[in-house]
Amino acid sequence: MESNARAATSPNQSWFIGAPLTRFLALLTGISYAILESKKLHGDFNFDVNAILRQGQVYRIFTGPLTFSSSGEIIVGLLVLVNLSRRLERELGTRKFSLWLLGVGVISTIIQLLIFGQILDSLIYSGPYPSIGAVVWMFHTTAPRLHPRFFGLCGIHFSEKSMGYVFCLQIILFRGLNSVIPCSCGMVASQLFRTIPPLQKALDVPDGIASMVAATLQRFVEDPPVPLVPTTRQSRQRAPPPPVVAVMPPPEAAIEQLTSMGFDRDSVLHALQASQNNVERAADILLTGG
């Protein structure tokens, strides 16, 4: 994991700490919505397959996913997108997350134009629906269920991820087929990008450019670190020795939960020991190869 590991924040730190790209995209979505809504221009900049393919309005490929076209969409959409993107960016690191977003955008656009553009009479939407579908798919396939019996209803047990699925379905179904299709394309693109390494290499950027972009993003959207300056009295005191923590063997339930995600037992045991048997942190270690 990169420096984004400092995402374990104290209560007075930024909600976006460790996720500068997510913060930038959230600001861009909000500002774009305010501008387009004030001038009622959503229809001129939405993603319209017919306008792109038949009228040559290629700019809609870039302006369509910028922002939503209604207040309900932007509230629910940002709630889902920011929460899931923030978590994913902290796990992958900003560079890998930006590369993943770029890959998802390219692949999902190709699918929409070459497949659904030939099948459907129209496909029109405003908003980052492909990105939403992609982060929802990552949430579904990589986020572990820490509490499979979080609550029950009519004899059916649900995990703590269930409430997240409720909000995800709400935004995915918001516009009917015009939101379901781009979200589905984002899910397919996310899976393809994860399972086909040449796609990742084709869209990678040189280290120099990546460092320059990261520094620019952090300058404008990242909060400065909170200084930790001890007082004079504190500096004179000798720091107490670190407590001795007894490392418990990994519980079998945690091992089964992680191996069911496709990881081998030795890697799972190593990750659990490194994370002091914290299942979520162990899953992050396994997913990021840490």
Solvent accessible surface area in square Angstrom, and as a share of the most:
residue,aa,sasa,rsa
1,M,100,0.45
2,E,74,0.33
3,S,77,0.50
4,N,9,0.05
5,A,61,0.47
6,R,102,0.37
7,A,17,0.13
8,A,99,0.77
9,T,56,0.32
10,S,52,0.34
11,P,145,0.91
12,N,123,0.63
13,Q,56,0.25
14,S,27,0.18
15,W,133,0.47
16,F,36,0.15
17,I,6,0.03
18,G,1,0.01
19,A,0,0.00
20,P,4,0.02
21,L,18,0.09
22,T,4,0.02
23,R,63,0.23
24,F,82,0.34
25,L,56,0.28
26,A,17,0.13
27,L,91,0.45
28,L,64,0.32
29,T,6,0.04
30,G,27,0.26
31,I,102,0.52
32,S,13,0.08
33,Y,34,0.13
34,A,59,0.46
35,I,93,0.47
36,L,23,0.11
37,E,54,0.24
38,S,86,0.55
39,K,133,0.56
40,K,148,0.63
41,L,54,0.27
42,H,23,0.10
43,G,51,0.49
44,D,73,0.38
45,F,66,0.27
46,N,21,0.11
47,F,1,0.00
48,D,23,0.12
49,V,3,0.02
50,N,40,0.21
51,A,4,0.03
52,I,10,0.05
53,L,69,0.34
54,R,157,0.57
55,Q,122,0.54
56,G,51,0.49
57,Q,48,0.21
58,V,81,0.47
59,Y,97,0.37
60,R,23,0.08
61,I,35,0.18
62,F,146,0.61
63,T,30,0.17
64,G,1,0.01
65,P,39,0.24
66,L,61,0.30
67,T,3,0.02
68,F,0,0.00
69,S,34,0.22
70,S,32,0.21
71,S,67,0.43
72,G,29,0.28
73,E,1,0.00
74,I,21,0.10
75,I,120,0.61
76,V,18,0.10
77,G,0,0.00
78,L,39,0.19
79,L,79,0.39
80,V,6,0.03
81,L,19,0.09
82,V,11,0.07
83,N,48,0.24
84,L,22,0.11
85,S,6,0.04
86,R,37,0.14
87,R,51,0.18
88,L,4,0.02
89,E,0,0.00
90,R,46,0.17
91,E,11,0.05
92,L,34,0.17
93,G,0,0.00
94,T,17,0.10
95,R,80,0.29
96,K,110,0.47
97,F,0,0.00
98,S,43,0.28
99,L,32,0.16
100,W,9,0.03
101,L,32,0.16
102,L,87,0.43
103,G,0,0.00
104,V,1,0.00
105,G,31,0.30
106,V,60,0.35
107,I,19,0.10
108,S,1,0.01
109,T,25,0.15
110,I,88,0.44
111,I,25,0.13
112,Q,1,0.00
113,L,21,0.10
114,L,116,0.58
115,I,88,0.44
116,F,51,0.21
117,G,1,0.01
118,Q,123,0.55
119,I,118,0.60
120,L,52,0.26
121,D,132,0.68
122,S,58,0.38
123,L,1,0.01
124,I,65,0.33
125,Y,9,0.03
126,S,12,0.08
127,G,0,0.00
128,P,12,0.08
129,Y,0,0.00
130,P,10,0.07
131,S,27,0.18
132,I,0,0.00
133,G,0,0.00
134,A,0,0.00
135,V,2,0.01
136,V,9,0.05
137,W,75,0.26
138,M,13,0.06
139,F,24,0.10
140,H,96,0.43
141,T,50,0.29
142,T,5,0.03
143,A,11,0.08
144,P,11,0.07
145,R,129,0.47
146,L,60,0.30
147,H,100,0.44
148,P,63,0.40
149,R,173,0.63
150,F,118,0.49
151,F,76,0.32
152,G,46,0.44
153,L,110,0.55
154,C,126,0.75
155,G,73,0.70
156,I,105,0.53
157,H,94,0.42
158,F,66,0.27
159,S,9,0.06
160,E,51,0.23
161,K,13,0.06
162,S,18,0.12
163,M,105,0.47
164,G,27,0.26
165,Y,66,0.25
166,V,82,0.47
167,F,77,0.32
168,C,5,0.03
169,L,100,0.50
170,Q,90,0.40
171,I,0,0.00
172,I,15,0.08
173,L,108,0.54
174,F,76,0.32
175,R,105,0.38
176,G,37,0.36
177,L,120,0.60
178,N,53,0.27
179,S,0,0.00
180,V,41,0.24
181,I,12,0.06
182,P,0,0.00
183,C,0,0.00
184,S,46,0.29
185,C,3,0.02
186,G,0,0.00
187,M,48,0.21
188,V,75,0.43
189,A,0,0.00
190,S,0,0.00
191,Q,65,0.29
192,L,66,0.33
193,F,7,0.03
194,R,91,0.33
195,T,77,0.45
196,I,69,0.35
197,P,77,0.48
198,P,87,0.55
199,L,55,0.27
200,Q,60,0.27
201,K,159,0.67
202,A,81,0.63
203,L,42,0.21
204,D,71,0.37
205,V,61,0.35
206,P,85,0.54
207,D,97,0.50
208,G,54,0.52
209,I,85,0.43
210,A,16,0.13
211,S,71,0.46
212,M,125,0.56
213,V,76,0.43
214,A,35,0.27
215,A,56,0.43
216,T,65,0.38
217,L,25,0.12
218,Q,78,0.35
219,R,193,0.70
220,F,154,0.64
221,V,9,0.05
222,E,27,0.12
223,D,42,0.22
224,P,109,0.68
225,P,110,0.69
226,V,72,0.42
227,P,105,0.66
228,L,160,0.80
229,V,123,0.71
230,P,81,0.51
231,T,79,0.46
232,T,89,0.52
233,R,187,0.68
234,Q,106,0.47
235,S,72,0.47
236,R,197,0.72
237,Q,109,0.48
238,R,226,0.83
239,A,83,0.64
240,P,112,0.70
241,P,114,0.72
242,P,116,0.73
243,P,114,0.72
244,V,151,0.87
245,V,95,0.54
246,A,81,0.63
247,V,102,0.59
248,M,129,0.58
249,P,101,0.64
250,P,23,0.15
251,P,66,0.42
252,E,87,0.39
253,A,75,0.58
254,A,6,0.04
255,I,5,0.02
256,E,105,0.47
257,Q,43,0.19
258,L,0,0.00
259,T,44,0.25
260,S,92,0.60
261,M,58,0.26
262,G,70,0.67
263,F,47,0.20
264,D,85,0.44
265,R,115,0.42
266,D,108,0.56
267,S,43,0.27
268,V,0,0.00
269,L,48,0.24
270,H,120,0.53
271,A,1,0.01
272,L,0,0.00
273,Q,98,0.44
274,A,59,0.46
275,S,0,0.00
276,Q,118,0.53
277,N,35,0.18
278,N,64,0.33
279,V,27,0.16
280,E,71,0.32
281,R,125,0.46
282,A,0,0.00
283,A,0,0.00
284,D,23,0.12
285,I,37,0.19
286,L,28,0.14
287,L,52,0.26
288,T,27,0.15
289,G,70,0.67
290,G,68,0.65
